Amino acid sequence: MSLPFFLAFRLYRGTSGSHRASRPAVLIAKTGIAIGLAVMLVAVSVVVGFKGEVREKIVGFGGHVQVTNLQQMQPTEPLPIGVDGALVEELAALPGVEHVQRFSLKPGLVKTADAFQGVVLKGIGQDYDTDFWRWHLVEGEFPAFGDSASSGRVVISQVLADRLQLETGDKLDTYYIENEVRVRRLTVAGIYETHFAEYDNLFLFTDLYTVNRLNRYESDQAGGLELLLKDYGALDAVTWDAGTLLEGREDRYGARYAAHSVEQLNPALFAWLDILDVDIWVILVLMMGVAGFTIISGLLILIIERTAMIGTLKSLGADNGTVRRVFLWLSVFLIGRGMVWGNVIGLGLCLLQWLTGIFALDAGTYYMDRVPVAFNGWYILALNIGTLLASVLMLVGPSCLIARIQPADSMRYE
C-alpha cells in the first residue's frame, strides 16, 4: 500500500469525525456526485429506451430492410417483383439476416355509415413473422393469413376502430379506385394498438392472396420482401450486401430489384431520433459540471482545513506530488461513495418505472403511453467510468494549490 493511498484512506475515515468544517463540504460533494450521476443514468436510460421502442415499432411495420421494385417511387405504390424460392434463400443466407417474408400493399378507402378513412391494406402470408403484432393485439386475434385463398378477415388499429366505431366481428367495406371502383367486404378479426399514429391511422392487415388479387399480380409476384435482422447494428452492412446481390438483377417480368433500409425509408423519423442524442450530451455536460463544481469545492475546503497537515508532511520530506496524490486519492474515495448512491437512486428509479410504469406519457404525442427505460450494461459502465475520470481530472488543477503552501507558514499558528 502506497503512502498517499494510506494517508488518504485515514483522512477519508476521519471526514465523518470531529472536523465540523469538512463534514458539510464532504456531504455536499457526495450529494452533487450522486445527483449528477443519477440524472445522467435516468436520462440515458429513458432516451435509449425511447429510441429503441420507436425504432422497434417502425421495424414492426416494415422490417429492417425492404426489397422492392426499383421503379417504385412511393412506399405504398403497388409495383410488384418476382419472388421465388431461390431469391428468398439467397437473401436469407446473407450474414445477419434472421428471416425473410413477403408482403403486398394496396391503397384504398374504408367506409362505414358514419365515417370514412384512407388506408393501406397490407397482405401477408404464412411466412410472415407476427410476433410483433400479437404483442400489440388488444382485442380479438391475429389470424394465420395465407396466400392461397381469401380469408375475408382483417386486423385494424384501435384508432381506426374508434373512428369508424368498429368492434371485432363487424363487417368493414373497403374500396379501391382504379379504372373502376372495386369493393371488398372484410370481417374485423382483431384490433391492435402501437400508439404510433403515423402508421396506426394507415395500415390494415389481411391475407396476401386478397391483396395480390386486387393488384392483379401473378402467383409468383409480391409487393416486396422484408428482411428481419438478428442485430440492428448490422443494418447498413446487410442493406449493402442485399443491394450488391440484387444489383442489375431482373425477374422474369423485367422488373429490377432495389434494397432499402428502414432508415432510408423513414429519414424524417430517424433524423428526429438522432436529435435526441444532442439533448443527451447537453444533459451529460451540465450534470458533469454540477458534479465537478461540488467536488472541487469540497476538495478546496479539505485542503484549507488540512493546511497544517500538509506543512507537516512537507517538513518531513514529502514533495508536492506526494501530497497532491493524497488529496486526489481522498477525492476518489468521496467520488466513489457519491457514485454508489447515484447508481442506487438512478437505477432504482429506472427499475421502478420498468416494473410499474408509474410515469405516464401522452401516447398521441410520444408514440407510447408511459416513459420507456432501457438497461444497457455498457452505457451504465461507461457513465460510471466517465464520471470518475472526469471528476478526478477536474481536480488536478485545484490540487495545485498544495504547492503554494509552505511548511513554515502552515505551522506558524499551530
Residue pairs with C-beta under 8 A, 6 or more apart in sequence:
2 325
3 318
3 322
3 326
4 322
4 323
4 325
4 326
4 328
4 329
5 329
7 313
7 326
7 329
8 325
8 326
8 327
8 328
8 329
8 330
8 332
8 333
9 329
9 333
11 302
11 306
11 326
11 330
12 330
12 333
12 334
15 22
15 23
15 26
15 302
15 334
16 23
16 26
19 305
21 301
21 305
22 298
22 301
22 302
22 305
25 297
25 298
25 301
25 302
26 298
26 302
26 334
28 294
28 297
28 298
29 294
29 295
29 297
29 298
29 299
29 334
29 338
30 334
30 337
30 338
30 341
31 294
31 338
32 290
32 291
32 293
32 294
32 295
32 338
33 291
33 294
33 295
33 334
33 335
33 338
33 339
33 342
33 387
33 391
34 338
34 339
34 341
34 342
34 345
35 287
35 290
35 291
35 342
35 345
36 287
36 288
36 290
36 291
36 342
36 387
37 287
37 291
37 338
37 339
37 342
37 343
37 346
37 383
37 384
37 387
38 341
38 342
38 343
38 345
38 346
38 349
39 283
39 287
39 346
40 283
40 284
40 287
40 288
40 346
40 383
40 387
41 342
41 343
41 346
41 347
41 350
41 380
41 383
42 346
42 349
42 350
43 280
43 283
43 284
43 287
44 280
44 284
44 376
44 379
44 383
45 346
45 350
45 373
45 374
45 375
45 376
45 379
46 350
46 371
46 372
46 373
47 276
47 277
47 279
47 280
48 374
48 376
48 379
49 371
49 372
49 373
49 374
50 276
50 366
50 368
50 372
51 273
51 276
52 372
52 374
53 367
53 368
53 372
54 196
54 269
54 273
54 367
54 368
55 232
55 262
55 273
56 132
57 194
57 195
57 196
57 199
57 367
58 196
58 199
58 262
58 266
58 269
59 228
59 232
59 262
60 132
60 133
60 136
60 194
61 196
61 199
61 203
62 75
62 226
62 262
62 265
63 101
63 226
63 227
63 228
63 262
64 226
64 227
64 228
64 229
64 232
64 235
64 238
64 261
64 262
65 226
65 227
65 229
65 235
65 238
65 239
65 242
65 259
65 260
65 261
65 262
66 224
66 225
66 226
66 227
66 259
66 260
66 262
66 265
67 81
67 91
67 224
67 225
67 226
67 227
67 242
67 246
67 257
67 258
67 259
68 79
68 81
68 223
68 224
68 225
68 257
68 258
68 260
69 79
69 80
69 81
69 224
69 255
69 256
69 257
69 258
70 255
70 256
70 257
70 258
71 79
71 255
71 256
72 79
72 258
75 105
75 265
76 105
76 107
76 120
77 105
78 104
78 105
78 106
78 107
78 215
78 223
79 223
79 255
80 104
80 215
80 217
80 218
80 221
80 222
80 223
80 253
80 255
81 221
81 222
81 223
81 224
81 225
81 251
81 255
81 257
82 220
82 221
82 251
82 252
82 253
82 255
83 102
83 220
83 221
83 222
83 225
84 220
87 225
88 100
88 225
90 245
91 97
91 100
91 225
91 227
91 242
91 245
92 99
92 100
94 227
94 238
94 241
94 242
94 245
95 234
95 237
95 238
95 241
96 229
96 230
96 231
96 234
96 237
96 238
96 241
97 227
97 228
97 229
97 230
97 238
98 228
98 229
98 230
99 129
99 227
99 228
100 127
100 225
100 226
100 227
100 228
101 124
101 125
101 127
101 128
101 129
101 225
101 226
101 228
102 124
102 125
102 127
102 128
102 147
102 208
102 222
102 223
102 224
102 225
102 226
103 122
103 123
103 124
103 128
103 208
103 222
103 223
103 224
103 225
103 226
104 122
104 123
104 208
104 211
104 212
104 215
104 217
104 222
104 223
104 224
105 120
105 121
105 122
105 123
105 211
105 223
106 120
106 121
106 123
106 176
106 211
106 214
106 215
107 118
107 119
107 120
107 121
107 176
108 118
108 119
108 120
108 121
108 174
108 175
108 176
108 177
109 116
109 117
109 118
109 119
109 174
109 175
109 176
109 177
110 116
110 117
110 119
110 160
110 164
110 172
110 173
110 174
110 175
110 204
111 117
111 173
111 175
112 164
112 165
112 166
112 172
112 173
114 164
114 165
115 163
115 164
115 165
117 160
117 163
117 164
117 201
118 202
119 160
119 174
119 202
119 203
119 204
120 202
120 203
120 204
121 154
121 174
121 204
121 205
121 206
121 210
121 211
121 214
122 203
122 204
122 205
122 206
122 211
123 145
123 205
123 206
123 207
123 208
123 209
123 210
123 211
123 212
123 223
124 130
124 145
124 205
124 206
124 207
124 208
125 145
125 146
125 147
125 207
125 208
126 144
126 145
126 146
126 147
128 145
129 228
130 142
130 144
133 142
133 155
133 192
133 205
134 142
136 192
136 193
136 194
137 155
137 190
137 191
137 192
138 158
138 191
138 192
138 193
139 158
139 167
139 168
139 190
139 191
140 155
140 168
140 169
140 188
140 189
140 190
140 191
141 189
141 190
142 155
142 189
142 190
142 192
142 205
143 151
143 153
143 155
143 189
143 190
143 207
145 151
145 153
145 205
145 206
145 207
145 208
146 207
146 208
146 209
147 207
147 208
147 209
147 212
148 209
149 207
149 209
150 207
150 209
150 210
150 213
151 206
151 207
151 209
151 210
152 185
152 186
152 187
152 210
153 186
153 187
153 188
153 189
153 206
153 207
154 172
154 174
154 186
154 187
154 188
154 189
154 204
154 205
154 206
155 188
155 189
155 190
155 191
155 192
155 204
155 205
155 206
156 166
156 172
156 188
156 190
156 191
156 192
156 204
156 205
157 191
157 192
157 193
157 194
157 200
157 201
157 203
157 204
158 191
158 192
158 193
158 200
159 193
159 197
159 200
159 201
160 166
160 200
160 201
160 204
161 167
161 188
161 191
164 172
166 172
166 188
167 188
167 191
168 188
168 189
168 190
168 191
169 187
169 188
170 187
170 188
171 185
171 186
171 187
171 188
172 185
172 186
172 187
172 188
173 183
173 184
173 185
174 183
174 184
174 185
174 186
174 204
175 181
175 182
175 183
176 182
176 183
176 184
176 214
182 214
184 210
184 214
186 206
192 200
193 200
194 200
194 367
195 363
195 364
195 367
195 368
195 369
196 367
197 364
197 367
198 269
208 222
211 223
212 221
212 222
215 223
217 223
218 253
221 251
221 253
227 238
227 242
229 235
229 238
235 261
235 262
235 263
236 261
238 261
239 259
239 260
239 261
239 264
242 259
243 258
243 259
246 257
246 258
246 259
248 256
249 256
249 257
250 256
250 257
251 257
262 270
263 270
288 387
288 390
288 391
291 338
291 387
291 391
292 390
292 391
292 394
295 331
295 334
295 335
295 338
295 391
295 394
295 395
296 394
296 395
296 398
298 331
298 334
299 327
299 330
299 331
299 395
299 398
299 399
300 398
300 401
302 327
302 330
303 310
303 327
303 398
303 399
303 401
303 402
307 405
307 410
308 410
308 411
308 414
310 323
310 402
310 405
310 410
311 405
311 406
311 407
311 408
311 409
311 410
311 411
312 407
312 410
312 411
313 322
313 323
313 326
314 320
314 323
314 405
314 406
314 407
315 407
315 411
320 402
320 403
323 402
324 399
324 400
324 402
324 403
327 395
327 399
327 402
328 392
328 395
328 396
328 399
331 391
331 392
331 395
332 388
332 392
335 387
335 388
335 391
335 392
336 388
339 384
339 387
339 388
342 387
343 380
343 384
347 375
347 380
350 373
350 375
352 358
353 359
353 370
353 371
353 373
354 373
354 375
357 370
357 371
359 370
359 371
360 369
360 370
360 371
361 368
361 369
361 370
361 371
363 369
